[in-house]
Amino acid sequence: MKKRILIFNANPGKESFCAELSRKYYEGAKQSGADAELINLIDLKFDLILRNGYKKDQKVENDIKNIREKIKNSNHLVFVFPNWWGTYPALLKGFVDRVFVPEFAFRYRKNSLMWDKLLKEKTARLIVTMDTPRWYYSLFYKSPGINSFKKSVLKFCGISPVKTTIFSSIKKSTDKQRSYWLKYAKRLGFGEK
């Protein structure tokens, strides 16, 4: 079966290092023969705020409808984002709140604490950039952003496995190191089978 990959650049800066990593991953995926699409979240037109929680319906913009359809038709999701304040940018959080909603991503069971995972048979990769040394983020902060996104969003909806790639420390990296990381991102895109 042909791999259908959606790559989301969740850094609002389209000229950021995350954007470059996203493009390289996309190039690798296309070279492998996968049906791949790169989406810059900043280009989507939607209200970032889930204004009524799940208590009342909110107007669903065309971009949100289209993204849900694309997710439904994909089998691998890639999220590229910077680690800001230990987690991820508000742009990605708003995207999650508006896209991964009940009856699309999961369904609560009546009179039960359990739920149905509606996005099974999909896999994912998180590509995260950070200034914090990786070991420090893991040991002292306990990887809050990665754990939150991986376990409380993607796996909650049935997406598994979720692999993680971290590029750190961005602020101290050299041009040579960044060049290597970009090549690595391209190899990841090529190798996601």
C-alpha positions in Angstrom: 0.0 0.0 0.0 1.3 3.4 -0.9 2.2 5.6 2.0 0.1 8.7 2.4 2.0 11.2 4.5 0.8 14.6 5.9 3.6 16.9 7.1 2.5 19.8 9.4 5.0 22.6 10.0 3.7 24.1 13.2 6.2 26.9 13.5 4.5 30.2 12.6 7.7 31.3 10.8 7.7 29.9 7.3 11.5 30.6 7.1 12.3 28.9 10.4 14.5 25.9 10.9 11.3 23.9 11.5 10.1 25.0 8.1 13.4 23.8 6.5 13.2 20.5 8.3 9.6 20.1 7.1 10.6 20.8 3.5 13.5 18.3 3.7 11.2 15.6 5.2 8.7 16.3 2.4 11.5 16.0 -0.3 12.6 12.6 1.2 9.0 11.3 1.3 8.3 12.3 -2.3 11.6 10.7 -3.4 10.5 7.5 -1.7 7.4 7.4 -3.9 5.0 8.3 -1.0 2.0 10.5 -1.6 3.1 13.4 0.6 1.8 16.8 1.3 3.4 19.6 3.4 1.0 22.0 5.2 2.2 25.2 7.0 -0.4 25.6 9.8 0.1 29.4 9.6 -1.5 29.3 6.1 -4.8 27.8 7.3 -7.7 30.1 8.0 -9.5 29.1 11.2 -10.3 30.3 14.7 -7.6 29.0 17.0 -10.0 29.0 20.0 -12.4 26.3 20.8 -14.9 28.8 22.1 -17.5 26.5 23.7 -15.4 23.4 24.5 -17.4 20.4 23.3 -20.7 21.6 24.8 -21.9 23.5 21.7 -21.0 23.3 18.1 -18.7 25.9 16.6 -18.6 26.9 12.9 -16.2 24.6 11.1 -14.2 26.5 8.6 -13.3 25.0 5.2 -9.7 24.6 6.1 -10.6 22.5 9.1 -13.0 20.4 7.1 -10.3 19.8 4.5 -7.6 18.9 7.0 -9.9 16.4 8.7 -10.5 14.8 5.3 -6.8 14.7 4.6 -6.0 13.2 8.0 -8.8 10.6 7.4 -7.2 9.6 4.1 -3.6 9.5 5.3 -1.8 6.8 7.1 1.2 8.7 8.6 1.2 12.2 10.2 4.4 14.2 10.8 4.3 17.3 13.2 7.4 19.6 13.1 7.4 22.1 15.9 9.7 24.1 18.2 9.7 23.5 21.9 8.4 26.7 23.4 8.0 27.0 27.1 8.3 23.2 27.4 5.5 22.4 25.0 4.5 23.6 21.6 3.3 26.8 19.9 -0.2 28.1 20.5 -0.8 27.6 16.7 -0.4 23.8 17.2 -2.5 23.7 20.3 -5.3 25.6 18.6 -5.0 23.3 15.6 -5.4 20.3 17.9 -8.4 21.8 19.7 -10.2 22.5 16.5 -9.2 19.4 14.5 -9.1 16.4 16.9 -12.7 16.7 18.1 -15.2 14.1 19.2 -16.8 12.1 16.4 -13.8 12.7 14.2 -10.8 11.7 16.4 -12.5 9.9 19.2 -15.9 9.1 20.6 -16.9 9.0 24.3 -18.9 5.9 25.2 -22.3 6.4 26.8 -22.3 6.0 30.6 -18.6 5.0 30.6 -15.2 6.5 31.3 -13.9 4.8 28.2 -13.7 6.1 24.6 -13.4 4.8 21.1 -10.2 5.7 19.2 -11.3 6.8 15.7 -7.8 7.4 14.1 -6.4 3.8 14.4 -4.2 2.4 11.7 -2.2 5.6 11.5 1.3 6.3 12.6 3.0 9.5 13.5 6.4 11.2 14.0 7.2 14.3 16.0 10.1 16.4 14.9 11.0 18.8 17.7 13.6 21.6 17.8 14.7 23.1 21.1 17.4 25.2 22.7 17.2 23.2 25.9 19.7 20.2 25.9 17.7 17.1 25.2 18.9 15.3 28.3 17.9 18.3 30.5 14.5 18.5 29.0 13.9 14.8 29.6 15.6 14.4 33.0 14.5 17.7 34.7 11.3 18.7 32.9 10.1 15.1 32.0 9.5 16.0 28.4 6.1 17.7 28.9 5.3 18.8 25.4 6.3 15.6 23.8 4.5 13.5 26.3 1.4 15.7 26.1 1.2 15.5 22.3 2.2 11.9 21.9 0.1 10.4 24.7 -2.7 12.8 25.4 -3.5 13.7 21.8 -2.2 11.2 19.2 -2.3 7.9 21.1 -5.6 9.0 22.8 -7.1 9.0 19.3 -5.5 5.7 18.3 -2.5 6.9 16.4 0.4 4.5 17.2 3.3 4.1 17.1 4.4 7.7 17.5 8.1 8.2 17.0 10.1 11.3 18.1 13.1 13.0 16.7 14.6 15.9 18.7 17.1 18.4 17.3 18.9 20.2 20.1 20.4 22.7 21.0 19.4 24.9 18.1 20.8 28.1 19.6 24.3 26.6 19.9 24.2 24.6 16.6 26.7 25.3 13.8 25.9 25.5 10.1 27.5 22.1 9.7 25.3 20.6 12.3 22.2 22.1 10.9 23.1 20.9 7.4 23.5 17.3 8.9 20.1 17.6 10.6 18.4 18.7 7.4 19.9 15.7 5.6 18.8 13.5 8.5 15.2 14.9 8.2 15.3 14.0 4.5 16.4 10.5 5.2 13.6 10.2 7.8 11.1 11.2 5.1 12.5 8.7 2.6 12.6 5.9 5.2 9.1 6.1 6.7 7.7 2.9 5.3 
